[in-house]
Amino acid sequence: MIPHHPSGRRLEWFFLFCNIAFALAMSGELPVSGVVGKDLIIDGWFHERGVLWPGQAMSLEVEEILHTSKSKYQDVLVFKSTKYGTVLVLDGVIQVTERDEHAYQEMISHLPLYAHPDPKRVLVIGGGDGGVIREVARHPGVEEIVICELDSEVIEVSKKYLPSLAKGYDDPRVKIKIMDGNKFMAENQESFDVIITDSSDPVGPAAVLFETPFYKAMHASLRTGGIVCTQGECMWLHLDLIKPLMNSIATFYESVDYAYTTIPTYPSGQIGFIIASKGRGSCKVAARKTDAAVA
């Protein structure tokens, strides 16, 4: 259960921002953030500060800066840390580190895949680093894996600097679509057994992925009996975002659940997952046994 938490003005501004971002996304005119990741490296330490976790920060000691650039959509930074391996940062926010990425990638992938009795077609929205498709590809019964990533530079940078994640792109079942996930789903109705949204935090281009219309688009793109699993933010920090969203989508999904995992380099050391089903019950119990390739 997610306890009630008053939303206040912060939630009103969040939804206003999402509506503006949605309109910009549809027009293809999403602005590039003003954040410069390398400027957050001070005295040899990278300091992550975010508007969604005020009053706290995460710091990692930097051994070497490997890459800095501005893509069409966001600031991109890759550095080698002293304790967490290679780190990918987008718009000043840590996305993955080699040391703890498995805690996130495995949960967001295997939870919905094992809740489905026979997933054949899987859509991944976001997740350009390749970690989710790597995990999905470990399921031999999956016949097709489509990834929709808006920013092609994330894919290219990950292939170069994070090959342990990006090896998922080598699987012949993977099809890459460099495009907006909403547009792709509108063109592919009732097509997928599982949809996984591996998004950044709801700031900038990813803001639209935390709005009810996006969940309706996923619902329409699911086959009957299908499951969606999305990055669900941190229950220590974002109850005023999580609870209204779950209540809203519960009006058209048959079941809506919240799961979580612990991961050191995400805010407050925790990240959640919203899991919802279409035409089936709760996803709390596995629908099939573990594959040898995954165990």
N, C-alpha and C positions, 0 to 999 in steps of 0.2 A: 504494500500500500504506500502511496505517496501522500504524506500528510498535507493538509491545507496550509498554504503560505500566502499571505496577502501580496498582491502584485504591485499595486500603486502605480505611480507615474512611470517607473522604469519599464513596466510591461507595455504601457500605452506607447511609449516612444519606440520600443522594440518592434511592435507590430506596424507602426507607421514607417519605420525604416525598412521592414520587410516588404511592404507594399510598394515603396519607392524602388527598392532593389529589384522587385519582380518586374516592374514596368521597364526598368533599364535593361534587364536581362532579355526581355522579349524584343527590345529594340536593338540589341547588340551593342549597346553603348555603355557597358559597365566601366566605371572609372578605375584607374589604377590607384592603389592605396599610396598615401604619402609616406608610409613607413619604409625606412631603409634598415634592413636587418643588420648590416655590418656596423651601423652606428650604435647598436645595442651591445656591442663588445667593448667593454671598458676594463682597462688594466688586465687584459687576458681572460676575462670572464664574459660570457654571453648572459645577459639579463632579460628574461622574458617577463614583460608586464602587459596586462591586457585589461580592456574596459569591462570584461565580463568577470574578472576576479580582482576587484579593487582592493588595495591594501595588502597585497601579497605578490611575491615574485618567485620565479624559478631561475636559478643560476647554474651554468655549467662551465667548467674551465675549458678554454679553447687551446688546442695544440696547434692547429693550422686551419686557416681559411682556405677552402677548396674551390668555392664558386660563389659569385655574387652577380645578380642580374635583375632587370625589371622585365617581366614578361608583359604581354598585352593586358593581363588581368591583375598581377600581383608582384610583390617583391619576393625574390627567391635567394635564399642563402643556404649554402652547405658548408659545414665545417667538421673537422675531426676533433672530437673532445678527448680529454685525457682518460675518462672512465666509461663513457657510454658509446664509444665508437663514432661512426659517422652520423651526423645529425642534419635533418632537413627542416628548414624553417621557412614558412610562408607568411609574409606580412608581419614578421616579428614574432610569430607563434610557432612553437615546436610542433612538428607534425609526426615525425618518427625519429627514434634513435635505434641503432643496431642492437643495443643491449636489451631493450625492453619492448620492442615493437611487437613481438610474438604475443604478448599478453592481450593486445588489442586485436590484431589481425585474426587470431584463432577464434576468439569469442564472437566477433561480429560475423564471421563466416560460418562456423560450425553450429552455432545455436540455431539459426533458421534452417540450415541444410539438414540437420538431424531431426528437426521437428517436422520435416516433410517426408512422407513415405517413399517418394520416388522423384526427386527433382531432376529434370532433364534440361531445362533452359534457365539460365541464371543471368540476370542483368546486374551489373555493378555500376553505380553512378558515383563519380569521383574516384578516389583511390588511385590516382595516377602513379603513385610510387610502386604499385604492382603487388603490394603485400596481400591484399584481399584476393586477387585472382590467383595468386600462388596457392593460397589455402583452398579456394574453391576447386582448383585443378587437382587437388589431392583426392577428390571424390570421383572414382572411376565411372560411376553411373551418369554423371553429368555429361551431356552431349554437346552443349554449346554454352560458351561464356562470352557475353558481350559487355564491354566496358565503355561507358560514355564519360569522357574526361574533357572538360571545357578548355583546359590549358595544356596544350601539347608540350610546352617547355618542361612541365613537371615530369612528364613521361621520359623525355630525353635526358634530363638531369639525373633522374633516378636510375636509368639504365647505365649511366656513366659512373655514378658515385655510390649507388646502392644496389649492386647486382644481386645480392642475396634476396632482396625483395622483388626486383624487376625481372627475375628469372621466370616469373609467372607469364610474361609475354611470350616466352618461347613455346608454350603449349599450343599445339595446332588447333585446339578448340576455341582459342581466344580470338575475338573479333574486336578491333579498336574503332570507336567512333569519336572523332574530335568534334563534339557538338554539345548543345544544351540538352540535358537529360529530359526536360519537359517536352521539348520538340520531338525527341526520339520516341518517348512513350506515347505521345499523341498519334504517332505514325505506326505504333505497334500495340494495338489494343488486345487485351486478353491473350498475351503472348508468352508470359514468363511464369515459372513455378516459384521462383524466389527472386526478390529484388533487394539488393544490399546497397545502402547509401552510406558511403564512407566520406563524410563531409568535414570541412573545417568548421570552426566555431561560427555562429550566426552573425558574422560581421563581413561586409564586403560581398563578393560574388556568392558566397555560401548562404547568405541570409535567407534566400527564397526557399532553401531546402528545409527550413524549420517552420514553414507556414502550412496551414490546412490545405490550400489548393494543391500543393505539391503531393501531399498524402493522398488526395483524391486522384491525382494523375497516376500515382503508383497503383492505387486500387484498380483503376480502369485498365492498366497494363498487365495486371495479374490474371492468370487463369483461375477458375474456381478451385478452391483448396490451396491457393497460393499464400505465400508469407513474405512480409517485408521486415527488414531489420535495418535500423538506422542508428547512426551515432546520436546518443541521447543526452549529452552534456553531463555535468557533475551534480549529484544530488546534494552535496554540501553547499553548492554555490548557486544553483540555477532552478530551484523548485518553482520559482515564479515564472519560469519559461516552460518547464517540463509538464507541470500539472495541467495548465490550460490547454496545452497541445494534446495531451493524452485524453482529456475529457472531450475535446472537439472531435478527434478522429474516432472515438468510441461510438459516435453516432452512425458510422458507416462501415467500420470493421467489426467482425464478429467477436474478436478478442483483441485486447490491447494489454501488453505486459511490459514490465521494466526489469531489465537485468543489469548487472554491473560487473566490472573487473577492477582490480587494482593495478596501477601502472605508475612508477615513480615520477616520470617526467611530464605527466599531465597535471593540470591544476588540482591541488589537494590530493594528488596521488590516486585519483579515482575517475573512471569514465563509465557512462551508462549506455544502454542500448534500448531503444523502443522497438518491440517486436509485435507485429499485428498480423492478423490472418483474415482471409477472405473466404467465406463459405466453409469454415471449419472451426473447431474449438480452440482452446488454449494451446500454446506452444510450450508449456512447462514440462511436458513429458516427451522424451525422444520417441520418434515414430519408427525407428529402425536401429539396427545394431551398428557398432562402430566398424568402419572399413579398415582393413589391415594397413592400407596406405596412409591412413590418418592417425591410427593409434600410435 
